[in-house]
Amino acid sequence: MCYNLRGLIDLVNVQVELSVLPELTSLRKSQVASQASLAKATEKITENLVQSMTGPEAEKAADIKSAAELISLAESLKIDSTEAKGKLGQIISSELNNILKKYS
């Protein structure tokens, strides 16, 4: 009797699994589609981050930072009155002109 009851339980379990199979299949398809979308979004974000750190915008940001540092250095030279001040001033002016030419 116990053996027949176990077989009946197994049969009911199989029937339940078969009855929910379409919903499980649909859920799995949805999960796969979500994972694919997430992978594409992650790829796009990574690509944009790499571009922002290595592309033209990164070079522009580095040039802006460099120009700001050169301007700050030029302003601090107002305190000095040595011969080096003139030479450094020429170097600073030259570099600032190079940066400005890039974006003109």
Backbone as JSON, one array per atom type, in Angstrom:
{
  "sequence": "MCYNLRGLIDLVNVQVELSVLPELTSLRKSQVASQASLAKATEKITENLVQSMTGPEAEKAADIKSAAELISLAESLKIDSTEAKGKLGQIISSELNNILKKYS",
  "N": [[0.83, -1.19, 0.0], [1.92, 1.25, 0.8], [3.82, 1.53, -1.16], [2.27, 1.92, -3.44], [1.07, 4.31, -2.75], [3.26, 6.03, -2.75], [3.97, 5.97, -5.43], [1.7, 7.18, -6.47], [1.92, 9.73, -5.37], [4.26, 10.56, -6.64], [3.33, 10.6, -9.27], [1.4, 12.64, -9.1], [3.09, 14.78, -8.51], [4.57, 14.92, -10.9], [2.51, 15.6, -12.64], [1.82, 18.14, -11.63], [4.19, 19.53, -12.12], [4.22, 19.41, -14.93], [1.94, 20.88, -15.47], [2.61, 23.46, -14.7], [4.67, 24.03, -16.35], [4.56, 25.72, -18.75], [4.42, 28.31, -17.56], [6.79, 28.32, -16.09], [8.62, 28.13, -18.18], [8.11, 30.53, -19.52], [8.85, 32.32, -17.51], [11.57, 31.72, -17.31], [12.45, 32.51, -19.87], [11.99, 35.22, -19.64], [13.82, 35.84, -17.61], [16.24, 35.26, -18.92], [16.14, 37.16, -20.97], [16.22, 39.5, -19.42], [18.76, 39.23, -18.24], [20.34, 39.39, -20.53], [19.77, 42.01, -21.35], [20.79, 43.41, -19.17], [23.49, 42.72, -19.41], [24.11, 43.99, -21.84], [23.65, 46.66, -21.12], [25.58, 46.98, -19.12], [27.88, 46.62, -20.66], [27.71, 48.87, -22.34], [27.86, 50.98, -20.49], [30.41, 50.5, -19.44], [31.93, 50.89, -21.74], [31.42, 53.63, -22.18], [32.59, 54.7, -19.86], [35.29, 53.99, -20.23], [35.78, 55.44, -22.55], [35.4, 58.04, -21.57], [37.57, 58.24, -19.89], [39.76, 57.91, -21.51], [39.39, 59.06, -23.97], [38.76, 61.9, -26.2], [37.5, 63.73, -24.48], [38.72, 63.24, -22.04], [41.3, 64.07, -22.62], [40.8, 66.75, -23.08], [39.94, 67.53, -20.53], [42.32, 67.09, -19.13], [43.93, 68.98, -20.39], [42.64, 71.34, -19.61], [43.05, 71.22, -16.86], [45.83, 71.35, -16.82], [46.22, 73.88, -17.96], [45.06, 75.47, -15.98], [46.81, 74.95, -13.88], [49.15, 76.04, -14.98], [48.43, 78.73, -15.21], [48.08, 79.32, -12.52], [50.7, 78.93, -11.65], [51.95, 80.96, -13.12], [50.78, 83.19, -11.92], [51.82, 82.94, -9.36], [54.44, 83.52, -9.82], [54.66, 86.22, -9.8], [55.62, 87.08, -7.43], [58.34, 86.47, -7.45], [61.4, 87.8, -8.72], [63.43, 87.06, -10.41], [65.82, 86.04, -12.96], [64.94, 83.67, -13.98], [62.25, 83.88, -13.92], [61.39, 85.18, -16.26], [62.06, 83.28, -18.26], [60.51, 81.07, -17.44], [58.02, 82.23, -17.64], [57.82, 82.53, -20.42], [57.74, 79.84, -21.22], [55.39, 79.02, -19.97], [53.53, 80.68, -21.26], [53.82, 79.76, -23.87], [52.94, 77.07, -23.65], [50.29, 77.51, -22.81], [49.31, 78.8, -25.1], [49.53, 76.68, -26.94], [47.59, 74.93, -25.91], [45.3, 76.52, -26.17], [45.2, 76.76, -28.98], [44.45, 74.2, -29.74], [41.73, 74.11, -29.24], [40.57, 76.17, -30.6]],
  "CA": [[0.0, 0.0, 0.0], [2.83, 2.39, 0.89], [4.46, 1.64, -2.46], [1.29, 2.51, -4.36], [0.88, 5.7, -2.35], [4.44, 6.75, -3.19], [3.82, 6.09, -6.88], [0.63, 8.15, -6.7], [2.49, 11.04, -5.05], [5.18, 10.89, -7.74], [2.5, 10.92, -10.43], [0.82, 13.96, -8.85], [4.19, 15.75, -8.65], [4.85, 15.06, -12.33], [1.37, 16.33, -13.22], [1.94, 19.53, -11.21], [5.32, 20.1, -12.87], [3.8, 19.59, -16.31], [0.91, 21.92, -15.56], [3.23, 24.79, -14.54], [5.79, 24.14, -17.27], [4.51, 26.94, -19.57], [4.75, 29.48, -16.74], [8.22, 28.25, -15.79], [9.32, 28.45, -19.43], [7.95, 31.97, -19.72], [9.67, 32.98, -16.49], [12.98, 31.53, -17.69], [12.69, 33.38, -21.02], [12.06, 36.58, -19.11], [15.09, 35.96, -16.9], [17.31, 35.31, -19.92], [16.06, 38.48, -21.63], [16.7, 40.49, -18.44], [20.21, 39.08, -18.12], [20.93, 39.9, -21.77], [19.66, 43.47, -21.3], [21.75, 43.86, -18.16], [24.84, 42.58, -19.98], [24.28, 45.06, -22.84], [23.76, 47.93, -20.4], [26.89, 46.98, -18.47], [28.86, 46.83, -21.72], [27.61, 50.26, -22.8], [28.38, 51.83, -19.41], [31.86, 50.3, -19.4], [32.47, 51.56, -22.94], [31.37, 55.07, -21.94], [33.59, 55.04, -18.85], [36.61, 53.92, -20.86], [35.87, 56.58, -23.47], [35.55, 59.28, -20.81], [38.88, 58.27, -19.25], [40.85, 57.83, -22.48], [39.04, 59.72, -25.22], [39.0, 63.34, -26.35], [37.05, 64.48, -23.29], [39.75, 63.1, -21.01], [42.4, 64.94, -23.03], [40.34, 68.12, -22.86], [39.98, 67.76, -19.08], [43.73, 67.19, -18.74], [44.41, 70.28, -20.86], [42.06, 72.38, -18.74], [43.76, 71.16, -15.58], [47.18, 71.84, -17.08], [46.13, 75.33, -18.15], [44.81, 76.07, -14.67], [48.06, 74.88, -13.12], [50.08, 77.0, -15.57], [47.97, 80.07, -14.82], [48.4, 79.45, -11.1], [52.14, 79.11, -11.57], [52.26, 82.3, -13.63], [50.39, 84.17, -10.9], [52.73, 82.86, -8.22], [55.73, 84.1, -10.21], [54.65, 87.66, -9.55], [56.39, 87.31, -6.21], [59.75, 86.36, -7.79], [61.9, 88.78, -9.69], [64.7, 86.54, -10.9], [65.94, 85.83, -14.4], [64.16, 82.47, -14.29], [60.85, 84.28, -14.08], [61.16, 85.45, -17.68], [62.1, 82.02, -19.01], [59.32, 80.28, -17.07], [56.87, 82.92, -18.21], [57.75, 82.18, -21.84], [57.32, 78.44, -21.31], [53.97, 78.98, -19.6], [52.77, 81.3, -22.35], [53.87, 78.85, -25.02], [52.05, 75.94, -23.36], [48.9, 77.99, -22.83], [48.97, 79.03, -26.5], [49.32, 75.37, -27.55], [46.3, 74.44, -25.44], [44.25, 77.33, -26.79], [45.14, 76.44, -30.41], [43.73, 72.94, -29.89], [40.28, 74.28, -29.11], [40.14, 77.36, -31.33]],
  "C": [[0.87, 1.26, 0.0], [3.5, 2.62, -0.46], [3.52, 2.3, -3.47], [1.06, 3.98, -4.04], [2.05, 6.55, -2.83], [4.38, 6.98, -4.7], [2.77, 7.12, -7.24], [1.14, 9.57, -6.43], [3.44, 11.49, -6.16], [4.4, 11.3, -8.99], [1.87, 12.3, -10.3], [1.9, 15.04, -9.02], [4.53, 15.99, -10.12], [3.75, 15.88, -12.99], [1.45, 17.81, -12.87], [3.07, 20.21, -11.99], [4.94, 20.35, -14.32], [2.79, 20.72, -16.46], [1.5, 23.33, -15.43], [4.4, 25.01, -15.49], [5.71, 25.37, -18.19], [4.88, 28.21, -18.79], [6.24, 29.5, -16.4], [9.06, 28.59, -17.03], [9.27, 29.95, -19.7], [8.82, 32.75, -18.74], [11.15, 32.87, -16.85], [13.35, 32.41, -18.89], [12.84, 34.83, -20.57], [13.38, 36.82, -18.38], [16.26, 36.07, -17.88], [17.32, 36.66, -20.62], [16.57, 39.57, -20.7], [18.21, 40.43, -18.29], [20.92, 39.62, -19.36], [20.89, 41.43, -21.78], [20.65, 44.05, -20.31], [23.17, 43.79, -18.69], [25.1, 43.68, -21.01], [24.46, 46.41, -22.15], [25.12, 48.05, -19.72], [27.99, 47.24, -19.49], [28.89, 48.28, -22.18], [28.19, 51.22, -21.75], [29.9, 51.72, -19.33], [32.53, 51.0, -20.57], [32.49, 53.07, -22.74], [32.4, 55.51, -20.9], [35.0, 55.02, -19.43], [36.81, 55.11, -21.77], [36.1, 57.88, -22.7], [36.93, 59.39, -20.15], [40.02, 58.3, -20.25], [40.6, 58.61, -23.75], [39.33, 61.2, -25.23], [38.57, 64.16, -25.14], [38.07, 64.39, -22.17], [40.94, 64.0, -21.33], [42.04, 66.4, -22.79], [40.4, 68.46, -21.37], [41.42, 67.91, -18.6], [44.32, 68.53, -19.19], [43.89, 71.42, -20.0], [42.79, 72.42, -17.4], [45.17, 71.71, -15.73], [47.18, 73.35, -17.22], [45.91, 76.03, -16.81], [46.07, 76.07, -13.82], [49.09, 75.89, -13.65], [49.71, 78.43, -15.19], [48.3, 80.33, -13.35], [49.89, 79.68, -10.89], [52.55, 80.5, -12.03], [51.91, 83.37, -12.59], [51.34, 84.13, -9.71], [54.09, 83.45, -8.54], [55.78, 85.61, -9.99], [55.47, 88.02, -8.31], [57.88, 87.34, -6.52], [60.16, 87.46, -8.77], [63.26, 88.34, -10.21], [64.68, 86.38, -12.41], [65.09, 84.64, -14.85], [62.7, 82.81, -14.54], [60.52, 84.52, -15.55], [61.11, 84.18, -18.51], [60.88, 81.17, -18.71], [58.06, 80.92, -17.65], [56.71, 82.61, -19.69], [57.26, 80.75, -22.04], [55.82, 78.33, -21.02], [53.12, 79.55, -20.72], [52.71, 80.38, -23.56], [52.91, 77.66, -24.82], [50.59, 76.36, -23.39], [48.44, 78.25, -24.26], [48.71, 77.71, -27.23], [47.96, 74.79, -27.17], [45.18, 75.2, -26.12], [44.1, 77.02, -28.28], [44.36, 75.16, -30.67], [42.23, 73.16, -29.99], [39.77, 75.54, -29.8], [39.62, 77.0, -32.7]]
}
